[in-house]
Amino acid sequence: MMEQGGVREMERLAHRRAKRAALLKEEVERLIQGLIALGARRVYQFGSLTRQPPDLFTDVDLLAVMESEEPFVQRLPRIYMALKPKV
């Protein structure tokens, strides 16, 4: 039989997972809209979030197709600063 402390810990873990899943869902939508606003023609989501339920270690993997004369190594920091990802 599981001790009361173990049950509470499992409940806390379930709560943290649910909170993380909600944040990931919200963040995916926000980031996609932000990329479109920055000029992305297409945005693709890939990675673990597309294949399995999220957990505490799940992140957001997006690929944006954009027209740019700017080198990738300069473009990426500018995009991160504009979007300020939360995950």
N, C-alpha and C positions, 0 to 999 in steps of 0.2 A: 504494500500500500504506500502511495506517495505521501510524503510529509506535507504539512500545510505550507511550509516555506517553498517547497518544490512546485506546488500548485500555483502559488503566487508568482513565482519566477516564470513559469510557463505562460501565465496570463499576461505578465509584463512583456514577455517576448512576442506574444501574439499581437499585443497592442502596438509595439514598436514596428513589427512587420506591416501591419495595416496602415500605420502612419506613413511608413516609407513608400508603400505601394501608392497611396494617395498623392504623395509628393511627386513621385516619378511620373504619374499620369498627368498631373497638372504641369509639371516642368516640360514634358515632351511637347505638349500643346503650345506652351509659351515660347519654347525655343524654335519650334517650327514656324510659328507666326513671326517671330523676330528675324529668322533667316529670310523669310519671304520679304519682309520689310527692308532688309538689307540688299535685296536683289536676287535672291536664290530663285532659279528657274524650276528646280526640282529639289526635293528633300527626301532622302531615303533613311528609314530607320532599320537598323540591323543589330545583331548581337543578342545577348542572353534575354533581354527584355522582350524580344519578339518571339522567343522560343519557349519560355517557361515563366511560371509565376515569379514575381519579384521577391527578393529576399533583402536582407540588410546590406548585402554587398553588391547588389545590382546597380549598374550605372546606365546612362543614356548614351547610345551610340547613334550618331546621325552623320550622314554624308550629304553635303549641299553642293549642287551644281550651280556655279556662278560664273558670269563673265567678269574678267578682271585682268588688268595689265600688271597688277601688283604681284610680286613673288609670294608663294605660299607662306614662307617663313615670316613675312611681314603681314600678310593678310590674316593669318590665324590669330595672332595676339589682338589685332584690331577687332576682330569678330568677338573674341572672348570678352574683351573689355566692354563692348557694346551690349552683349547679351547677359553677362554676369551669371553664368550657370550656377544653380544652387546645389546641383549634384554632379 
